[in-house]
């Protein structure tokens, strides 16, 4: 059974205090991924030494977290359509807190890899259910504007998380960072209990069971354009993740920056990403989304090529090495929202399942990257080469798979995508 597009519920038009509380709760749900990844980035080198592990082994903890996020979204998305939003969300937050505490107590890197997998699987509920709740409360342009507002909070993750992580290392070890993550998730659970009611009425829940879910997945996986935009989104995220997973070793090991300096340097990525997403929000009314997407992909690939050229040349000062890295981040800020909007535009009646599949493919693409960029320790070569290859593949996927012979269909997709992108 297909779910009709929901109308805006009464909660969305409540008092200013109600709207602010809802916005803050939904915003914190979007922070599960950036906090879980970015907060402990400054600690990766010290974790490797403490656990007697290599750079690639420690970066595997990033990979398994993303694998867990990918699998968890595929479960939490359809489950929230069937059982309502609050129950899967509660369970996911509690499980995330438990997994975070387990990460703080691990005796080896392999135990950390396992519990990071479980942490990602549990944290996926917050990401998927948060998006679904917005779709319950808002539709059309109102939903797009709300998602754009949430991007402001999401962008704070890469800005503040590495900085907080770097400062925490002054007071505690890397294990304390995971204790903080568990504490944050407990506070989020309290906020959910107080301010977030059930937003999916019983009569609007999906009753078709596994066959209905399988049918929705089959429809999505046979849509060539959907797969093309998913590939563009996933490979774009993987390009960004190659930088995320390799930058701490390259900048701290290669350039000698401190964990605190790294946190500040890395925080600028969030500023650039937020600025790009807000610029994109203004441009979508004047420039076709597909063109903005391709422009962002070309820019990301060219910026990555500059990073590789500087790496081959050698001896490049930090001040010259950082701008093209930020160029990759800024360009991906145009790739992610446009590819997401275009992928979801033709599947409004299966938006939850499409969002789960899109997010899972995105996380899976990033999951295979972290170990690759750590194979040479503090060397920038694997990171730069990986970013170039992924940037080119992302551009090729969108250029080849999303071509359509039907101009009317293309125009309809573009118009709907503009509404989603805001």
Phi, psi and omega per residue, in radians:
X1 nan 2.266 3.121
X2 -1.477 2.494 3.082
X3 -1.541 2.283 3.063
X4 -1.228 2.702 3.099
X5 -1.069 2.181 -3.059
X6 -1.257 2.555 3.000
X7 -1.438 2.867 3.128
X8 -1.192 2.244 -3.120
X9 -1.477 2.929 -3.063
X10 -1.103 -0.597 -3.121
X11 -0.988 -0.619 -3.114
X12 -1.154 -0.297 -3.131
X13 -2.023 0.464 -3.120
X14 -1.349 -2.832 -3.129
X15 -1.167 2.895 3.122
X16 -1.075 -0.685 3.120
X17 -1.118 -0.695 3.108
X18 -1.110 -0.777 -3.137
X19 -1.132 -0.698 3.131
X20 -1.149 -0.743 3.116
X21 -1.081 -0.775 3.115
X22 -1.064 -0.787 -3.131
X23 -1.057 -0.736 -3.116
X24 -1.197 -0.696 3.128
X25 -1.144 -0.850 3.140
X26 -1.120 -0.626 3.098
X27 -1.101 -0.737 3.136
X28 -1.168 -0.530 3.099
X29 -1.123 -0.558 3.123
X30 -1.279 -0.200 -3.064
X31 -1.534 -0.072 -3.120
X32 -0.975 -0.809 -3.094
X33 -1.215 -0.943 -3.108
X34 -1.100 -0.667 3.113
X35 -1.141 -0.726 -3.102
X36 -1.190 -0.467 -3.122
X37 -1.681 -0.875 -2.940
X38 -1.403 -0.496 -3.039
X39 -1.155 -0.572 -3.094
X40 -1.768 0.126 3.091
X41 -1.023 -0.757 3.130
X42 -1.101 -0.307 -3.079
X43 -1.639 -0.072 -3.064
X44 -0.981 -0.815 3.119
X45 -1.072 -0.722 3.141
X46 -1.242 -0.563 3.059
X47 -1.106 -0.730 3.126
X48 -1.053 -0.740 3.139
X49 -1.209 -0.749 -3.082
X50 -1.161 -0.648 -3.097
X51 -1.664 0.096 3.132
X52 0.956 0.855 -3.091
X53 -2.192 2.791 3.085
X54 -1.476 2.980 -3.128
X55 -1.053 -0.740 -3.109
X56 -1.138 -0.635 3.133
X57 -1.181 -0.725 3.125
X58 -1.171 -0.689 3.122
X59 -1.181 -0.304 3.054
X60 -1.131 -0.416 3.073
X61 -1.157 -0.501 3.019
X62 -1.222 -0.739 -3.132
X63 -1.075 -0.852 -3.086
X64 -1.186 -0.554 3.062
X65 -1.074 -0.774 -3.139
X66 -1.193 -0.626 3.059
X67 -1.068 -0.767 3.092
X68 -1.076 -0.738 3.102
X69 -1.080 -0.700 -3.140
X70 -1.110 -0.837 -3.128
X71 -1.204 -0.694 -3.108
X72 -1.114 -0.633 3.125
X73 -1.145 -0.653 3.131
X74 -1.136 -0.476 3.096
X75 -1.544 -0.835 -3.020
X76 -1.177 -0.641 -3.120
X77 -1.057 -1.061 3.112
X78 -1.090 -0.601 -3.136
X79 -1.125 -0.679 3.128
X80 -1.214 -0.458 3.053
X81 -1.224 -0.501 -3.081
X82 -1.642 -0.674 -3.019
X83 -1.850 -0.016 -3.051
X84 1.652 2.986 -3.007
X85 -1.479 -0.651 -2.941
X86 -1.252 -0.738 -3.051
X87 -1.089 -0.900 3.097
X88 -1.098 -0.593 -3.135
X89 -1.166 -0.804 3.092
X90 -0.993 -0.877 -3.101
X91 -1.058 -0.744 -3.124
X92 -1.103 -0.728 -3.118
X93 -1.162 -0.763 3.125
X94 -1.087 -0.773 3.131
X95 -1.136 -0.627 3.101
X96 -1.106 -0.764 3.128
X97 -1.079 -0.763 3.135
X98 -1.112 -0.742 3.133
X99 -1.147 -0.629 3.120
X100 -1.114 -0.755 3.096
X101 -1.119 -0.653 3.100
X102 -1.120 -0.655 3.093
X103 -1.072 -0.595 -3.121
X104 -1.248 -0.296 -3.033
X105 -1.937 0.085 -3.021
X106 -1.147 2.521 3.107
X107 -1.594 -0.231 -3.061
X108 -2.592 2.896 -3.137
X109 -1.183 -0.516 -3.113
X110 -1.266 -0.605 3.023
X111 -1.157 -0.659 3.099
X112 -1.114 -0.705 3.093
X113 -1.012 -0.766 -3.126
X114 -1.124 -0.847 -3.076
X115 -1.277 -0.432 3.006
X116 -1.180 -0.600 3.054
X117 -1.042 -0.830 3.137
X118 -1.172 -0.630 3.110
X119 -1.090 -0.776 3.104
X120 -1.136 -0.716 -3.141
X121 -1.056 -0.751 -3.130
X122 -1.262 -0.722 -3.110
X123 -1.150 -0.352 3.140
X124 -1.057 -0.511 -3.123
X125 -1.069 -0.717 3.135
X126 -1.098 -0.707 -3.100
X127 -1.189 -0.877 -3.077
X128 -1.212 -0.829 -3.088
X129 -1.157 -0.628 3.095
X130 -1.031 -0.793 3.093
X131 -1.112 -0.709 -3.104
X132 -1.138 -0.642 3.136
X133 -1.119 -0.702 3.090
X134 -1.064 -0.712 3.116
X135 -1.166 -0.518 3.075
X136 -1.166 -0.671 -2.992
X137 -1.570 -0.507 -3.032
X138 -2.349 2.778 3.062
X139 -2.492 2.831 3.059
X140 1.071 -2.405 -3.067
X141 -1.149 -0.575 3.114
X142 -1.078 -0.717 3.089
X143 -1.127 -0.711 -3.137
X144 -1.080 -0.758 3.125
X145 -1.129 -0.629 3.136
X146 -1.181 -0.731 3.083
X147 -1.080 -0.652 3.115
X148 -1.131 -0.691 3.077
X149 -1.101 -0.716 3.132
X150 -1.118 -0.494 3.091
X151 -1.068 -0.492 3.113
X152 -1.137 -0.672 3.098
X153 -1.305 -0.744 3.132
X154 -1.016 -0.688 3.138
X155 -1.177 -0.365 3.105
X156 -1.197 -0.447 -3.127
X157 -0.970 -1.016 3.116
X158 -1.124 -0.376 3.136
X159 -1.342 -0.892 -2.994
X160 -1.641 -0.504 -3.028
X161 -1.073 -0.873 3.115
X162 -1.107 -0.606 3.112
X163 -1.135 -0.795 3.092
X164 -1.086 -0.760 3.118
X165 -1.049 -0.755 3.117
X166 -1.094 -0.704 3.125
X167 -1.236 -0.634 3.099
X168 -1.082 -0.556 3.130
X169 -1.170 -0.288 3.025
X170 -1.290 -0.475 -3.040
X171 -1.823 -0.456 -3.057
X172 -2.602 -3.107 3.087
X173 -1.582 -3.109 3.111
X174 -1.073 -0.454 3.126
X175 -1.124 -0.601 3.117
X176 -1.108 -0.485 3.113
X177 -1.097 -0.699 3.135
X178 -1.242 -0.547 3.033
X179 -1.108 -0.707 3.091
X180 -1.094 -0.729 3.112
X181 -1.068 -0.704 3.089
X182 -1.116 -0.697 3.134
X183 -1.157 -0.718 3.110
X184 -1.083 -0.737 3.139
X185 -1.136 -0.603 3.083
X186 -1.118 -0.715 3.096
X187 -1.130 -0.672 3.102
X188 -1.104 -0.693 3.119
X189 -1.083 -0.730 3.097
X190 -1.066 -0.765 3.132
X191 -1.101 -0.703 3.106
X192 -1.083 -0.771 -3.120
X193 -1.115 -0.625 -3.068
X194 -1.458 -0.762 -2.904
X195 -1.997 -0.114 -3.057
X196 -2.029 1.772 3.079
X197 -1.391 3.011 3.048
X198 -1.185 2.274 -3.078
X199 -1.910 -0.113 3.135
X200 -1.950 1.834 -3.114
X201 -1.085 2.658 -3.063
X202 -1.029 -0.663 -3.102
X203 -1.245 -0.222 -3.119
X204 -1.799 0.122 -3.114
X205 -1.454 2.628 -3.086
X206 -1.283 2.197 -3.070
X207 -1.958 0.054 -3.045
X208 -1.363 -0.141 3.106
X209 1.220 -2.728 -3.056
X210 -1.142 -0.592 -3.130
X211 -1.134 -0.707 3.115
X212 -1.133 -0.742 3.115
X213 -1.124 -0.769 3.133
X214 -1.090 -0.668 3.129
X215 -1.125 -0.693 3.127
X216 -1.150 -0.754 3.110
X217 -1.101 -0.699 -3.124
X218 -1.124 -0.696 3.107
X219 -1.082 -0.758 -3.116
X220 -1.173 -0.746 -3.061
X221 -1.269 -0.248 3.092
X222 -1.743 0.051 3.082
X223 -1.589 1.904 -3.041
X224 -1.090 -0.718 -3.138
X225 -1.144 -0.711 3.106
X226 -1.044 -0.788 3.130
X227 -1.112 -0.684 3.126
X228 -1.093 -0.793 3.124
X229 -1.233 -0.602 3.040
X230 -1.073 -0.753 3.120
X231 -1.111 -0.736 3.104
X232 -1.078 -0.719 3.130
X233 -1.194 -0.827 -3.099
X234 -1.146 -0.772 3.127
X235 -1.235 -0.544 3.044
X236 -1.132 -0.759 3.079
X237 -1.109 -0.696 3.128
X238 -1.117 -0.636 3.057
X239 -1.045 -0.797 3.097
X240 -1.130 -0.686 -3.089
X241 -1.235 -0.487 3.034
X242 -1.049 -0.695 3.075
X243 -1.214 -0.766 -3.114
X244 -1.043 -0.826 -3.044
X245 -1.346 -0.408 -3.111
X246 -1.747 -0.304 -2.983
X247 -1.155 -0.623 -3.103
X248 -1.121 -0.684 3.131
X249 -1.293 -0.692 -3.116
X250 -1.183 -0.817 -3.058
X251 -1.341 -0.699 3.140
X252 -1.410 -0.736 -3.125
X253 -1.408 -0.666 -3.093
X254 -1.519 -0.652 -3.091
X255 -1.895 -0.103 3.040
X256 1.291 0.383 3.099
X257 -1.286 2.649 3.120
X258 -1.401 2.856 3.076
X259 -0.986 -0.641 3.136
X260 -1.201 -0.736 3.089
X261 -1.120 -0.684 3.115
X262 -1.081 -0.733 3.124
X263 -1.022 -0.724 3.130
X264 -1.208 -0.757 3.124
X265 -1.069 -0.805 -3.093
X266 -1.200 -0.551 3.129
X267 -1.058 -0.491 3.106
X268 -1.114 -0.398 3.081
X269 -1.078 -0.740 3.125
X270 -1.089 -0.671 3.090
X271 -1.055 -0.813 3.139
X272 -1.133 -0.686 -3.117
X273 -1.160 -0.767 3.124
X274 -1.130 -0.752 3.133
X275 -1.065 -0.732 3.133
X276 -1.128 -0.756 -3.118
X277 -1.137 -0.648 3.120
X278 -1.282 -0.612 3.036
X279 -1.127 -0.693 3.102
X280 -1.086 -0.682 3.124
X281 -1.028 -0.646 3.120
X282 -1.327 -0.585 -3.036
X283 -1.378 -0.437 -3.043
X284 -1.106 -0.359 3.100
X285 -1.350 -0.236 -3.037
X286 -2.137 -0.407 -3.092
X287 -2.168 2.341 3.115
X288 -0.980 2.445 -3.095
X289 -1.048 -0.692 -3.117
X290 -1.076 -0.681 3.121
X291 -1.201 -0.708 3.090
X292 -1.092 -0.694 3.119
X293 -1.077 -0.872 -3.138
X294 -1.105 -0.664 3.103
X295 -1.087 -0.766 3.097
X296 -1.096 -0.689 3.140
X297 -1.180 -0.728 3.093
X298 -1.089 -0.761 3.131
X299 -1.093 -0.706 3.129
X300 -1.134 -0.760 3.140
X301 -1.130 -0.727 3.131
X302 -1.176 -0.707 3.102
X303 -1.095 -0.726 3.096
X304 -1.117 -0.637 3.108
X305 -1.126 -0.629 3.087
X306 -1.147 -0.723 3.082
X307 -1.026 -0.776 3.135
X308 -1.115 -0.740 3.126
X309 -1.072 -0.725 3.104
X310 -1.138 -0.650 3.123
X311 -1.143 -0.738 3.113
X312 -1.139 -0.711 -3.134
X313 -1.130 -0.745 3.122
X314 1.357 2.763 3.090
X315 1.223 0.310 -3.121
X316 -1.392 2.241 3.135
X317 -1.150 2.757 -3.081
X318 -1.033 -0.689 -3.123
X319 -1.077 -0.483 3.103
X320 -1.564 -0.452 -3.077
X321 -1.360 -0.540 -3.063
X322 -1.252 -0.706 -3.075
X323 -0.964 -0.808 3.116
X324 -1.169 -0.498 3.044
X325 -1.126 -0.755 3.075
X326 -1.144 -0.537 3.077
X327 -1.056 -0.695 3.084
X328 -1.055 -0.835 -3.105
X329 -1.071 -0.806 -3.107
X330 -1.096 -0.749 -3.129
X331 -1.172 -0.655 3.073
X332 -1.142 -0.448 3.041
X333 -1.082 -0.397 3.022
X334 -1.567 -0.531 -3.086
X335 -1.227 -0.824 -2.985
X336 -1.093 -0.947 -3.093
X337 -1.148 -0.642 -3.104
X338 -1.262 -0.732 3.106
X339 -1.158 -0.647 3.099
X340 -1.132 -0.827 -3.137
X341 -1.071 -0.755 -3.134
X342 -1.194 -0.606 3.130
X343 -1.181 -0.711 -3.070
X344 -1.471 -0.213 -2.964
X345 -1.086 -0.568 -3.060
X346 -1.700 0.143 -3.063
X347 -2.356 0.893 -3.108
X348 -1.114 -0.575 -3.108
X349 -1.378 -0.144 3.082
X350 -2.292 0.689 -3.030
X351 -1.110 -0.656 -3.137
X352 -1.130 -0.829 3.130
X353 -1.164 -0.705 3.108
X354 -1.108 -0.694 3.123
X355 -1.146 -0.700 3.112
X356 -1.122 -0.754 -3.140
X357 -1.168 -0.732 3.113
X358 -1.052 -0.831 3.140
X359 -1.135 -0.654 3.141
X360 -1.161 -0.769 3.112
X361 -1.127 -0.630 3.107
X362 -1.104 -0.820 3.139
X363 -1.178 -0.671 3.134
X364 -1.116 -0.663 3.109
X365 -1.118 -0.710 3.117
X366 -1.244 -0.483 -3.052
X367 -1.107 -0.598 -3.105
X368 -1.434 -0.060 -3.021
X369 -1.565 -0.690 -2.993
X370 -0.946 -0.829 -3.141
X371 -1.137 -0.520 -3.102
X372 -1.142 -0.716 -3.068
X373 -1.379 -0.118 3.127
X374 -1.819 0.097 -3.048
X375 -1.196 -0.380 -3.123
X376 -1.994 0.422 3.074
X377 1.164 -2.144 -3.055
X378 -1.485 0.049 -3.136
X379 -1.234 2.491 3.138
X380 -1.525 -0.160 -3.073
X381 -1.000 -0.938 -3.111
X382 -1.053 -0.692 3.138
X383 -1.099 -0.827 -3.092
X384 -1.172 -0.794 -3.141
X385 -1.086 -0.767 -3.139
X386 -1.069 -0.750 3.138
X387 -1.104 -0.710 3.134
X388 -1.118 -0.837 -3.110
X389 -1.075 -0.790 -3.123
X390 -1.155 -0.700 3.117
X391 -1.057 -0.739 3.126
X392 -1.181 -0.748 3.138
X393 -1.111 -0.681 3.115
X394 -1.094 -0.764 3.122
X395 -1.106 -0.744 -3.133
X396 -1.127 -0.718 -3.112
X397 -1.065 -0.803 -3.135
X398 -1.205 -0.755 -3.098
X399 -1.107 -0.620 -3.048
X400 -1.573 -0.798 -2.973
X401 -1.452 -0.362 -3.052
X402 -1.752 0.118 3.071
X403 -1.209 2.424 -3.137
X404 -2.307 2.514 3.086
X405 -1.511 -0.216 -3.058
X406 -1.735 1.793 -3.097
X407 -1.133 -0.615 3.141
X408 -1.138 -0.746 3.108
X409 -1.106 -0.720 3.130
X410 -1.098 -0.720 3.136
X411 -1.168 -0.683 3.117
X412 -1.142 -0.742 3.110
X413 -1.067 -0.774 -3.127
X414 -1.096 -0.763 -3.118
X415 -1.121 -0.762 3.120
X416 -1.163 -0.668 3.139
X417 -1.131 -0.635 3.091
X418 -1.061 -0.704 3.118
X419 -1.106 -0.683 -3.133
X420 -1.234 -0.723 -3.071
X421 -1.294 -0.396 3.126
X422 1.495 nan nan
